[in-house]
Amino acid sequence: MWDALQDIAHRQHVTVHDLVTEIDRGRSTAGLTAAIRVYIVNFYRAAALPAGRAQSIRPPRLRM
């Protein structure tokens, strides 16, 4: 999980701390660990789909 977070943070040019903070802010009732896992799955799922189909599941970009 930490390797995936580091990879995603690197790709988005943010720190792991900023990424986790944004995930934490965007979660509803799920625990933070569960929200991070869902974010990671959605990120890589979106990356694996063709560009047009990825729009619907792409995790939000961090607002910096």
All heavy atoms as TSV, in Angstrom:
chain	resi	resn	atom	element	x	y	z
A	1	MET	N	N	0.831	-1.183	0.000
A	1	MET	CA	C	0.000	0.000	0.000
A	1	MET	C	C	0.880	1.252	0.000
A	1	MET	O	O	0.605	2.193	-0.725
A	1	MET	CB	C	-0.924	-0.033	1.213
A	1	MET	CG	C	-1.948	1.072	1.205
A	1	MET	SD	S	-3.238	0.857	2.427
A	1	MET	CE	C	-2.576	1.765	3.769
A	2	TRP	N	N	1.941	1.239	0.806
A	2	TRP	CA	C	2.810	2.424	0.863
A	2	TRP	C	C	3.554	2.638	-0.450
A	2	TRP	O	O	3.745	3.787	-0.877
A	2	TRP	CB	C	3.787	2.312	2.037
A	2	TRP	CG	C	3.085	2.525	3.339
A	2	TRP	CD1	C	2.792	1.574	4.269
A	2	TRP	CD2	C	2.544	3.755	3.824
A	2	TRP	NE1	N	2.102	2.150	5.306
A	2	TRP	CE2	C	1.934	3.487	5.065
A	2	TRP	CE3	C	2.499	5.057	3.336
A	2	TRP	CZ2	C	1.300	4.469	5.829
A	2	TRP	CZ3	C	1.861	6.039	4.094
A	2	TRP	CH2	C	1.284	5.740	5.315
A	3	ASP	N	N	3.971	1.556	-1.084
A	3	ASP	CA	C	4.639	1.685	-2.383
A	3	ASP	C	C	3.689	2.314	-3.409
A	3	ASP	O	O	4.094	3.173	-4.197
A	3	ASP	CB	C	5.118	0.325	-2.896
A	3	ASP	CG	C	6.305	-0.212	-2.121
A	3	ASP	OD1	O	6.969	0.587	-1.418
A	3	ASP	OD2	O	6.552	-1.422	-2.195
A	4	ALA	N	N	2.441	1.885	-3.390
A	4	ALA	CA	C	1.456	2.445	-4.319
A	4	ALA	C	C	1.229	3.928	-4.037
A	4	ALA	O	O	1.170	4.743	-4.962
A	4	ALA	CB	C	0.137	1.681	-4.222
A	5	LEU	N	N	1.111	4.302	-2.766
A	5	LEU	CA	C	0.929	5.717	-2.421
A	5	LEU	C	C	2.125	6.552	-2.875
A	5	LEU	O	O	1.956	7.659	-3.392
A	5	LEU	CB	C	0.732	5.881	-0.914
A	5	LEU	CG	C	-0.650	5.559	-0.379
A	5	LEU	CD1	C	-0.657	5.630	1.140
A	5	LEU	CD2	C	-1.686	6.498	-0.959
A	6	GLN	N	N	3.335	6.023	-2.677
A	6	GLN	CA	C	4.522	6.754	-3.116
A	6	GLN	C	C	4.528	6.907	-4.635
A	6	GLN	O	O	4.875	7.978	-5.148
A	6	GLN	CB	C	5.779	6.046	-2.636
A	6	GLN	CG	C	5.985	6.170	-1.151
A	6	GLN	CD	C	7.157	5.348	-0.642
A	6	GLN	OE1	O	7.598	4.405	-1.286
A	6	GLN	NE2	N	7.651	5.716	0.532
A	7	ASP	N	N	4.153	5.862	-5.354
A	7	ASP	CA	C	4.094	5.923	-6.807
A	7	ASP	C	C	3.073	6.953	-7.282
A	7	ASP	O	O	3.367	7.782	-8.150
A	7	ASP	CB	C	3.749	4.544	-7.376
A	7	ASP	CG	C	3.591	4.560	-8.880
A	7	ASP	OD1	O	4.533	5.005	-9.577
A	7	ASP	OD2	O	2.525	4.137	-9.363
A	8	ILE	N	N	1.885	6.930	-6.705
A	8	ILE	CA	C	0.834	7.869	-7.100
A	8	ILE	C	C	1.249	9.296	-6.772
A	8	ILE	O	O	1.082	10.204	-7.600
A	8	ILE	CB	C	-0.504	7.498	-6.430
A	8	ILE	CG1	C	-1.012	6.155	-6.958
A	8	ILE	CG2	C	-1.545	8.592	-6.656
A	8	ILE	CD1	C	-2.157	5.559	-6.159
A	9	ALA	N	N	1.790	9.507	-5.583
A	9	ALA	CA	C	2.240	10.848	-5.196
A	9	ALA	C	C	3.304	11.354	-6.163
A	9	ALA	O	O	3.269	12.514	-6.591
A	9	ALA	CB	C	2.775	10.827	-3.764
A	10	HIS	N	N	4.231	10.489	-6.530
A	10	HIS	CA	C	5.284	10.870	-7.484
A	10	HIS	C	C	4.668	11.261	-8.828
A	10	HIS	O	O	5.048	12.281	-9.410
A	10	HIS	CB	C	6.265	9.713	-7.647
A	10	HIS	CG	C	7.335	9.973	-8.646
A	10	HIS	ND1	N	8.404	10.807	-8.389
A	10	HIS	CD2	C	7.503	9.536	-9.912
A	10	HIS	CE1	C	9.177	10.867	-9.460
A	10	HIS	NE2	N	8.656	10.088	-10.393
A	11	ARG	N	N	3.724	10.463	-9.316
A	11	ARG	CA	C	3.083	10.752	-10.603
A	11	ARG	C	C	2.307	12.068	-10.580
A	11	ARG	O	O	2.179	12.729	-11.599
A	11	ARG	CB	C	2.119	9.628	-10.988
A	11	ARG	CG	C	2.798	8.333	-11.340
A	11	ARG	CD	C	1.759	7.265	-11.592
A	11	ARG	NE	N	2.357	5.958	-11.726
A	11	ARG	CZ	C	2.036	5.106	-12.684
A	11	ARG	NH1	N	1.121	5.415	-13.569
A	11	ARG	NH2	N	2.627	3.937	-12.738
A	12	GLN	N	N	1.759	12.420	-9.413
A	12	GLN	CA	C	0.961	13.642	-9.302
A	12	GLN	C	C	1.782	14.828	-8.781
A	12	GLN	O	O	1.244	15.909	-8.559
A	12	GLN	CB	C	-0.248	13.396	-8.406
A	12	GLN	CG	C	-1.214	12.412	-9.026
A	12	GLN	CD	C	-2.499	12.270	-8.245
A	12	GLN	OE1	O	-2.703	12.894	-7.210
A	12	GLN	NE2	N	-3.389	11.453	-8.746
A	13	HIS	N	N	3.071	14.603	-8.576
A	13	HIS	CA	C	3.997	15.658	-8.133
A	13	HIS	C	C	3.564	16.280	-6.810
A	13	HIS	O	O	3.550	17.511	-6.652
A	13	HIS	CB	C	4.149	16.738	-9.217
A	13	HIS	CG	C	4.534	16.191	-10.547
A	13	HIS	ND1	N	5.772	15.681	-10.805
A	13	HIS	CD2	C	3.812	16.022	-11.695
A	13	HIS	CE1	C	5.818	15.242	-12.052
A	13	HIS	NE2	N	4.637	15.432	-12.608
A	14	VAL	N	N	3.192	15.411	-5.865
A	14	VAL	CA	C	2.839	15.854	-4.515
A	14	VAL	C	C	3.531	14.919	-3.523
A	14	VAL	O	O	4.065	13.882	-3.903
A	14	VAL	CB	C	1.306	15.823	-4.272
A	14	VAL	CG1	C	0.591	16.788	-5.200
A	14	VAL	CG2	C	0.744	14.419	-4.412
A	15	THR	N	N	3.497	15.276	-2.254
A	15	THR	CA	C	4.051	14.404	-1.230
A	15	THR	C	C	3.011	13.355	-0.845
A	15	THR	O	O	1.806	13.540	-1.076
A	15	THR	CB	C	4.441	15.198	0.026
A	15	THR	OG1	O	3.247	15.731	0.626
A	15	THR	CG2	C	5.419	16.325	-0.292
A	16	VAL	N	N	3.467	12.266	-0.250
A	16	VAL	CA	C	2.550	11.240	0.247
A	16	VAL	C	C	1.632	11.865	1.304
A	16	VAL	O	O	0.430	11.592	1.343
A	16	VAL	CB	C	3.319	10.029	0.816
A	16	VAL	CG1	C	2.385	9.069	1.525
A	16	VAL	CG2	C	4.086	9.315	-0.293
A	17	HIS	N	N	2.187	12.723	2.126
A	17	HIS	CA	C	1.383	13.397	3.146
A	17	HIS	C	C	0.238	14.185	2.517
A	17	HIS	O	O	-0.911	14.113	2.976
A	17	HIS	CB	C	2.279	14.328	3.975
A	17	HIS	CG	C	1.525	15.090	5.012
A	17	HIS	ND1	N	0.977	16.324	4.780
A	17	HIS	CD2	C	1.217	14.773	6.289
A	17	HIS	CE1	C	0.362	16.748	5.854
A	17	HIS	NE2	N	0.492	15.819	6.792
A	18	ASP	N	N	0.541	14.964	1.476
A	18	ASP	CA	C	-0.512	15.741	0.808
A	18	ASP	C	C	-1.560	14.838	0.174
A	18	ASP	O	O	-2.757	15.136	0.223
A	18	ASP	CB	C	0.089	16.660	-0.253
A	18	ASP	CG	C	0.871	17.812	0.345
A	18	ASP	OD1	O	0.633	18.149	1.525
A	18	ASP	OD2	O	1.716	18.377	-0.370
A	19	LEU	N	N	-1.120	13.734	-0.413
A	19	LEU	CA	C	-2.050	12.790	-1.036
A	19	LEU	C	C	-2.981	12.184	0.012
A	19	LEU	O	O	-4.199	12.166	-0.162
A	19	LEU	CB	C	-1.275	11.695	-1.765
A	19	LEU	CG	C	-2.102	10.623	-2.470
A	19	LEU	CD1	C	-3.007	11.234	-3.532
A	19	LEU	CD2	C	-1.183	9.582	-3.091
A	20	VAL	N	N	-2.425	11.714	1.117
A	20	VAL	CA	C	-3.244	11.113	2.170
A	20	VAL	C	C	-4.175	12.153	2.794
A	20	VAL	O	O	-5.337	11.850	3.090
A	20	VAL	CB	C	-2.353	10.441	3.239
A	20	VAL	CG1	C	-3.178	9.999	4.447
A	20	VAL	CG2	C	-1.622	9.251	2.634
A	21	THR	N	N	-3.696	13.368	2.961
A	21	THR	CA	C	-4.551	14.441	3.497
A	21	THR	C	C	-5.742	14.675	2.592
A	21	THR	O	O	-6.880	14.818	3.059
A	21	THR	CB	C	-3.740	15.736	3.678
A	21	THR	OG1	O	-2.691	15.492	4.616
A	21	THR	CG2	C	-4.612	16.877	4.172
A	22	GLU	N	N	-5.516	14.707	1.286
A	22	GLU	CA	C	-6.607	14.921	0.329
A	22	GLU	C	C	-7.578	13.741	0.337
A	22	GLU	O	O	-8.792	13.938	0.275
A	22	GLU	CB	C	-6.051	15.149	-1.071
A	22	GLU	CG	C	-7.092	15.583	-2.065
A	22	GLU	CD	C	-7.730	16.930	-1.744
A	22	GLU	OE1	O	-7.098	17.757	-1.060
A	22	GLU	OE2	O	-8.883	17.145	-2.169
A	23	ILE	N	N	-7.073	12.535	0.416
A	23	ILE	CA	C	-7.944	11.357	0.501
A	23	ILE	C	C	-8.778	11.441	1.772
A	23	ILE	O	O	-9.988	11.179	1.760
A	23	ILE	CB	C	-7.111	10.057	0.462
A	23	ILE	CG1	C	-6.430	9.887	-0.894
A	23	ILE	CG2	C	-7.990	8.850	0.781
A	23	ILE	CD1	C	-5.372	8.791	-0.931
A	24	ASP	N	N	-8.155	11.828	2.865
A	24	ASP	CA	C	-8.854	11.952	4.142
A	24	ASP	C	C	-9.968	12.991	4.059
A	24	ASP	O	O	-11.078	12.767	4.546
A	24	ASP	CB	C	-7.856	12.319	5.238
A	24	ASP	CG	C	-8.443	12.249	6.629
A	24	ASP	OD1	O	-9.387	11.466	6.853
A	24	ASP	OD2	O	-7.942	12.970	7.514
A	25	ARG	N	N	-9.705	14.106	3.430
A	25	ARG	CA	C	-10.716	15.158	3.287
A	25	ARG	C	C	-11.893	14.717	2.422
A	25	ARG	O	O	-13.010	15.154	2.636
A	25	ARG	CB	C	-10.095	16.408	2.677
A	25	ARG	CG	C	-9.216	17.168	3.605
A	25	ARG	CD	C	-8.701	18.425	2.948
A	25	ARG	NE	N	-7.736	19.075	3.813
A	25	ARG	CZ	C	-6.695	19.765	3.398
A	25	ARG	NH1	N	-6.477	19.915	2.115
A	25	ARG	NH2	N	-5.884	20.317	4.260
A	26	GLY	N	N	-11.612	13.866	1.437
A	26	GLY	CA	C	-12.649	13.474	0.491
A	26	GLY	C	C	-13.455	12.258	0.895
A	26	GLY	O	O	-14.450	11.929	0.256
A	27	ARG	N	N	-13.076	11.600	1.970
A	27	ARG	CA	C	-13.791	10.373	2.342
A	27	ARG	C	C	-15.074	10.709	3.076
A	27	ARG	O	O	-15.210	11.770	3.666
A	27	ARG	CB	C	-12.903	9.460	3.175
A	27	ARG	CG	C	-12.586	9.963	4.556
A	27	ARG	CD	C	-11.566	9.052	5.222
A	27	ARG	NE	N	-11.123	9.629	6.467
A	27	ARG	CZ	C	-11.504	9.196	7.655
A	27	ARG	NH1	N	-12.332	8.186	7.750
A	27	ARG	NH2	N	-11.044	9.769	8.740
A	28	SER	N	N	-16.000	9.767	3.013
A	28	SER	CA	C	-17.265	9.972	3.726
A	28	SER	C	C	-17.198	9.254	5.064
A	28	SER	O	O	-16.526	9.702	5.968
A	28	SER	CB	C	-18.430	9.500	2.870
A	28	SER	OG	O	-18.222	8.159	2.450
A	29	THR	N	N	-17.856	8.129	5.184
A	29	THR	CA	C	-17.901	7.457	6.473
A	29	THR	C	C	-16.875	6.336	6.611
A	29	THR	O	O	-16.689	5.815	7.694
A	29	THR	CB	C	-19.301	6.873	6.728
A	29	THR	OG1	O	-19.604	5.972	5.667
A	29	THR	CG2	C	-20.337	7.977	6.791
A	30	ALA	N	N	-16.242	5.944	5.532
A	30	ALA	CA	C	-15.259	4.858	5.587
A	30	ALA	C	C	-14.042	5.288	6.393
A	30	ALA	O	O	-13.716	6.467	6.476
A	30	ALA	CB	C	-14.838	4.459	4.178
A	31	GLY	N	N	-13.369	4.309	6.981
A	31	GLY	CA	C	-12.129	4.605	7.681
A	31	GLY	C	C	-11.063	5.057	6.698
A	31	GLY	O	O	-11.152	4.808	5.491
A	32	LEU	N	N	-10.050	5.720	7.202
A	32	LEU	CA	C	-8.996	6.258	6.343
A	32	LEU	C	C	-8.273	5.156	5.580
A	32	LEU	O	O	-8.009	5.298	4.386
A	32	LEU	CB	C	-8.002	7.089	7.160
A	32	LEU	CG	C	-6.839	7.695	6.384
A	32	LEU	CD1	C	-7.339	8.590	5.249
A	32	LEU	CD2	C	-5.936	8.474	7.321
A	33	THR	N	N	-7.964	4.048	6.247
A	33	THR	CA	C	-7.266	2.958	5.555
A	33	THR	C	C	-8.091	2.428	4.401
A	33	THR	O	O	-7.575	2.200	3.301
A	33	THR	CB	C	-6.931	1.826	6.540
A	33	THR	OG1	O	-6.123	2.359	7.597
A	33	THR	CG2	C	-6.169	0.711	5.856
A	34	ALA	N	N	-9.382	2.245	4.611
A	34	ALA	CA	C	-10.269	1.765	3.545
A	34	ALA	C	C	-10.340	2.787	2.413
A	34	ALA	O	O	-10.314	2.427	1.232
A	34	ALA	CB	C	-11.658	1.481	4.096
A	35	ALA	N	N	-10.420	4.073	2.753
A	35	ALA	CA	C	-10.487	5.125	1.735
A	35	ALA	C	C	-9.206	5.152	0.901
A	35	ALA	O	O	-9.250	5.351	-0.316
A	35	ALA	CB	C	-10.722	6.481	2.396
A	36	ILE	N	N	-8.063	4.937	1.533
A	36	ILE	CA	C	-6.790	4.895	0.811
A	36	ILE	C	C	-6.770	3.710	-0.146
A	36	ILE	O	O	-6.367	3.846	-1.304
A	36	ILE	CB	C	-5.595	4.844	1.793
A	36	ILE	CG1	C	-5.454	6.181	2.521
A	36	ILE	CG2	C	-4.304	4.476	1.069
A	36	ILE	CD1	C	-4.468	6.156	3.673
A	37	ARG	N	N	-7.215	2.563	0.326
A	37	ARG	CA	C	-7.248	1.380	-0.543
A	37	ARG	C	C	-8.145	1.598	-1.758
A	37	ARG	O	O	-7.777	1.243	-2.877
A	37	ARG	CB	C	-7.721	0.166	0.239
A	37	ARG	CG	C	-6.704	-0.354	1.210
A	37	ARG	CD	C	-7.215	-1.617	1.875
A	37	ARG	NE	N	-6.318	-2.015	2.943
A	37	ARG	CZ	C	-6.696	-2.263	4.183
A	37	ARG	NH1	N	-7.959	-2.191	4.526
A	37	ARG	NH2	N	-5.810	-2.612	5.084
A	38	VAL	N	N	-9.316	2.162	-1.532
A	38	VAL	CA	C	-10.237	2.438	-2.644
A	38	VAL	C	C	-9.597	3.423	-3.616
A	38	VAL	O	O	-9.677	3.255	-4.832
A	38	VAL	CB	C	-11.589	2.969	-2.115
A	38	VAL	CG1	C	-12.453	3.513	-3.241
A	38	VAL	CG2	C	-12.318	1.870	-1.357
A	39	TYR	N	N	-8.958	4.455	-3.105
A	39	TYR	CA	C	-8.296	5.446	-3.953
A	39	TYR	C	C	-7.234	4.785	-4.824
A	39	TYR	O	O	-7.150	5.032	-6.023
A	39	TYR	CB	C	-7.671	6.544	-3.092
A	39	TYR	CG	C	-7.081	7.666	-3.901
A	39	TYR	CD1	C	-7.836	8.788	-4.218
A	39	TYR	CD2	C	-5.768	7.604	-4.362
A	39	TYR	CE1	C	-7.295	9.823	-4.969
A	39	TYR	CE2	C	-5.229	8.628	-5.116
A	39	TYR	CZ	C	-6.000	9.734	-5.411
A	39	TYR	OH	O	-5.462	10.745	-6.175
A	40	ILE	N	N	-6.412	3.928	-4.214
A	40	ILE	CA	C	-5.344	3.242	-4.949
A	40	ILE	C	C	-5.928	2.367	-6.050
A	40	ILE	O	O	-5.464	2.409	-7.204
A	40	ILE	CB	C	-4.469	2.416	-3.985
A	40	ILE	CG1	C	-3.640	3.353	-3.088
A	40	ILE	CG2	C	-3.568	1.459	-4.753
A	40	ILE	CD1	C	-2.961	2.648	-1.929
A	41	VAL	N	N	-6.942	1.576	-5.721
A	41	VAL	CA	C	-7.570	0.709	-6.726
A	41	VAL	C	C	-8.144	1.552	-7.864
A	41	VAL	O	O	-7.937	1.252	-9.046
A	41	VAL	CB	C	-8.660	-0.178	-6.095
A	41	VAL	CG1	C	-9.497	-0.865	-7.152
A	41	VAL	CG2	C	-8.034	-1.200	-5.168
A	42	ASN	N	N	-8.859	2.615	-7.529
A	42	ASN	CA	C	-9.448	3.471	-8.570
A	42	ASN	C	C	-8.381	4.144	-9.423
A	42	ASN	O	O	-8.544	4.287	-10.630
A	42	ASN	CB	C	-10.369	4.522	-7.959
A	42	ASN	CG	C	-11.677	3.938	-7.507
A	42	ASN	OD1	O	-12.070	2.848	-7.931
A	42	ASN	ND2	N	-12.366	4.640	-6.633
A	43	PHE	N	N	-7.281	4.548	-8.805
A	43	PHE	CA	C	-6.204	5.192	-9.558
A	43	PHE	C	C	-5.636	4.242	-10.613
A	43	PHE	O	O	-5.527	4.590	-11.787
A	43	PHE	CB	C	-5.087	5.647	-8.612
A	43	PHE	CG	C	-3.979	6.363	-9.326
A	43	PHE	CD1	C	-4.037	7.726	-9.504
A	43	PHE	CD2	C	-2.884	5.667	-9.822
A	43	PHE	CE1	C	-3.015	8.400	-10.182
A	43	PHE	CE2	C	-1.868	6.320	-10.494
A	43	PHE	CZ	C	-1.934	7.689	-10.672
A	44	TYR	N	N	-5.285	3.036	-10.187
A	44	TYR	CA	C	-4.688	2.083	-11.131
A	44	TYR	C	C	-5.713	1.536	-12.116
A	44	TYR	O	O	-5.365	1.234	-13.253
A	44	TYR	CB	C	-3.966	0.957	-10.384
A	44	TYR	CG	C	-2.676	1.451	-9.763
A	44	TYR	CD1	C	-2.494	1.444	-8.400
A	44	TYR	CD2	C	-1.645	1.940	-10.558
A	44	TYR	CE1	C	-1.318	1.903	-7.831
A	44	TYR	CE2	C	-0.466	2.404	-10.004
A	44	TYR	CZ	C	-0.303	2.382	-8.637
A	44	TYR	OH	O	0.859	2.833	-8.081
A	45	ARG	N	N	-6.957	1.416	-11.698
A	45	ARG	CA	C	-8.012	1.002	-12.625
A	45	ARG	C	C	-8.177	2.042	-13.729
A	45	ARG	O	O	-8.288	1.708	-14.899
A	45	ARG	CB	C	-9.318	0.853	-11.847
A	45	ARG	CG	C	-10.086	-0.356	-12.213
A	45	ARG	CD	C	-11.280	-0.486	-11.327
A	45	ARG	NE	N	-12.421	-0.574	-12.215
A	45	ARG	CZ	C	-13.629	-0.224	-11.922
A	45	ARG	NH1	N	-13.907	0.276	-10.744
A	45	ARG	NH2	N	-14.587	-0.368	-12.790
A	46	ALA	N	N	-8.193	3.307	-13.352
A	46	ALA	CA	C	-8.318	4.382	-14.333
A	46	ALA	C	C	-7.123	4.391	-15.273
A	46	ALA	O	O	-7.265	4.611	-16.474
A	46	ALA	CB	C	-8.451	5.732	-13.626
A	47	ALA	N	N	-5.942	4.125	-14.736
A	47	ALA	CA	C	-4.732	4.114	-15.561
A	47	ALA	C	C	-4.745	2.966	-16.563
A	47	ALA	O	O	-4.153	3.059	-17.638
A	47	ALA	CB	C	-3.494	4.016	-14.671
A	48	ALA	N	N	-5.435	1.877	-16.230
A	48	ALA	CA	C	-5.457	0.694	-17.095
A	48	ALA	C	C	-6.500	0.778	-18.200
A	48	ALA	O	O	-6.425	0.024	-19.167
A	48	ALA	CB	C	-5.715	-0.554	-16.259
A	49	LEU	N	N	-7.457	1.687	-18.069
A	49	LEU	CA	C	-8.525	1.807	-19.065
A	49	LEU	C	C	-8.130	2.758	-20.181
A	49	LEU	O	O	-7.301	3.653	-19.985
A	49	LEU	CB	C	-9.798	2.326	-18.397
A	49	LEU	CG	C	-10.475	1.373	-17.429
A	49	LEU	CD1	C	-11.643	2.078	-16.751
A	49	LEU	CD2	C	-10.956	0.129	-18.138
A	50	PRO	N	N	-8.765	2.613	-21.345
A	50	PRO	CA	C	-8.555	3.591	-22.420
A	50	PRO	C	C	-8.954	4.984	-21.934
A	50	PRO	O	O	-9.804	5.116	-21.049
A	50	PRO	CB	C	-9.489	3.116	-23.524
A	50	PRO	CG	C	-9.777	1.687	-23.223
A	50	PRO	CD	C	-9.665	1.542	-21.729
A	51	ALA	N	N	-8.368	6.003	-22.509
A	51	ALA	CA	C	-8.544	7.388	-22.039
A	51	ALA	C	C	-10.004	7.798	-21.899
A	51	ALA	O	O	-10.381	8.440	-20.932
A	51	ALA	CB	C	-7.818	8.346	-22.968
A	52	GLY	N	N	-10.856	7.465	-22.822
A	52	GLY	CA	C	-12.250	7.877	-22.758
A	52	GLY	C	C	-13.027	7.234	-21.634
A	52	GLY	O	O	-13.905	7.851	-21.047
A	53	ARG	N	N	-12.710	6.010	-21.305
A	53	ARG	CA	C	-13.447	5.298	-20.256
A	53	ARG	C	C	-12.934	5.628	-18.872
A	53	ARG	O	O	-13.638	5.438	-17.897
A	53	ARG	CB	C	-13.355	3.795	-20.494
A	53	ARG	CG	C	-14.071	3.394	-21.768
A	53	ARG	CD	C	-14.166	1.915	-21.938
A	53	ARG	NE	N	-14.779	1.300	-20.761
A	53	ARG	CZ	C	-14.544	0.059	-20.378
A	53	ARG	NH1	N	-13.726	-0.705	-21.062
A	53	ARG	NH2	N	-15.141	-0.442	-19.321
A	54	ALA	N	N	-11.729	6.124	-18.759
A	54	ALA	CA	C	-11.134	6.383	-17.450
A	54	ALA	C	C	-11.771	7.578	-16.749
A	54	ALA	O	O	-11.666	7.709	-15.533
A	54	ALA	CB	C	-9.634	6.611	-17.589
A	55	GLN	N	N	-12.441	8.439	-17.465
A	55	GLN	CA	C	-13.033	9.647	-16.885
A	55	GLN	C	C	-13.967	9.342	-15.717
A	55	GLN	O	O	-13.986	10.046	-14.732
A	55	GLN	CB	C	-13.797	10.431	-17.955
A	55	GLN	CG	C	-12.938	10.958	-19.077
A	55	GLN	CD	C	-12.081	12.119	-18.645
A	55	GLN	OE1	O	-12.343	12.748	-17.645
A	55	GLN	NE2	N	-11.046	12.410	-19.403
A	56	SER	N	N	-14.747	8.285	-15.808
A	56	SER	CA	C	-15.765	8.021	-14.806
A	56	SER	C	C	-15.218	7.509	-13.482
A	56	SER	O	O	-15.880	7.619	-12.468
A	56	SER	CB	C	-16.792	7.030	-15.353
A	56	SER	OG	O	-16.168	5.796	-15.620
A	57	ILE	N	N	-14.013	6.955	-13.452
A	57	ILE	CA	C	-13.492	6.412	-12.195
A	57	ILE	C	C	-12.187	7.057	-11.758
A	57	ILE	O	O	-11.620	6.673	-10.757
A	57	ILE	CB	C	-13.289	4.884	-12.287
A	57	ILE	CG1	C	-12.275	4.532	-13.361
A	57	ILE	CG2	C	-14.588	4.165	-12.459
A	57	ILE	CD1	C	-11.819	3.110	-13.318
A	58	ARG	N	N	-11.729	8.035	-12.488
A	58	ARG	CA	C	-10.450	8.654	-12.151
A	58	ARG	C	C	-10.508	9.327	-10.782
A	58	ARG	O	O	-11.415	10.098	-10.506
A	58	ARG	CB	C	-10.092	9.694	-13.207
A	58	ARG	CG	C	-8.765	10.382	-12.884
A	58	ARG	CD	C	-8.159	10.996	-14.081
A	58	ARG	NE	N	-7.894	9.906	-15.006
A	58	ARG	CZ	C	-7.635	10.061	-16.281
A	58	ARG	NH1	N	-7.605	11.258	-16.793
A	58	ARG	NH2	N	-7.412	9.051	-17.059
A	59	PRO	N	N	-9.547	9.044	-9.900
A	59	PRO	CA	C	-9.509	9.716	-8.608
A	59	PRO	C	C	-9.274	11.207	-8.808
A	59	PRO	O	O	-8.636	11.617	-9.783
A	59	PRO	CB	C	-8.299	9.086	-7.911
A	59	PRO	CG	C	-7.981	7.870	-8.668
A	59	PRO	CD	C	-8.482	8.077	-10.056
A	60	PRO	N	N	-9.790	12.020	-7.924
A	60	PRO	CA	C	-9.613	13.464	-8.085
A	60	PRO	C	C	-8.161	13.876	-7.952
A	60	PRO	O	O	-7.419	13.278	-7.188
A	60	PRO	CB	C	-10.446	14.054	-6.960
A	60	PRO	CG	C	-10.588	12.956	-5.964
A	60	PRO	CD	C	-10.511	11.677	-6.729
A	61	ARG	N	N	-7.762	14.869	-8.721
A	61	ARG	CA	C	-6.418	15.422	-8.597
A	61	ARG	C	C	-6.372	16.268	-7.337
A	61	ARG	O	O	-7.359	16.846	-6.930
A	61	ARG	CB	C	-6.092	16.315	-9.796
A	61	ARG	CG	C	-5.958	15.577	-11.076
A	61	ARG	CD	C	-4.609	15.258	-11.544
A	61	ARG	NE	N	-3.589	16.242	-11.265
A	61	ARG	CZ	C	-2.321	15.922	-11.185
A	61	ARG	NH1	N	-1.944	14.708	-11.370
A	61	ARG	NH2	N	-1.431	16.831	-10.956
A	62	LEU	N	N	-5.228	16.345	-6.758
A	62	LEU	CA	C	-5.065	17.178	-5.582
A	62	LEU	C	C	-5.140	18.632	-5.978
A	62	LEU	O	O	-4.644	19.048	-7.010
A	62	LEU	CB	C	-3.719	16.904	-4.923
A	62	LEU	CG	C	-3.582	15.526	-4.301
A	62	LEU	CD1	C	-2.166	15.350	-3.779
A	62	LEU	CD2	C	-4.574	15.331	-3.188
A	63	ARG	N	N	-5.758	19.410	-5.130
A	63	ARG	CA	C	-5.818	20.862	-5.336
A	63	ARG	C	C	-4.681	21.487	-4.556
A	63	ARG	O	O	-4.677	21.490	-3.343
A	63	ARG	CB	C	-7.158	21.407	-4.844
A	63	ARG	CG	C	-8.299	20.958	-5.715
A	63	ARG	CD	C	-9.635	21.341	-5.084
A	63	ARG	NE	N	-10.303	20.074	-4.764
A	63	ARG	CZ	C	-10.596	19.654	-3.553
A	63	ARG	NH1	N	-10.350	20.382	-2.514
A	63	ARG	NH2	N	-11.163	18.495	-3.345
A	64	MET	N	N	-3.681	21.970	-5.261
A	64	MET	CA	C	-2.510	22.529	-4.578
A	64	MET	C	C	-2.396	23.998	-4.929
A	64	MET	O	O	-2.661	24.454	-5.932
A	64	MET	CB	C	-1.241	21.809	-5.004
A	64	MET	CG	C	-1.259	20.332	-4.709
A	64	MET	SD	S	-1.230	19.894	-2.978
A	64	MET	CE	C	0.379	20.417	-2.523
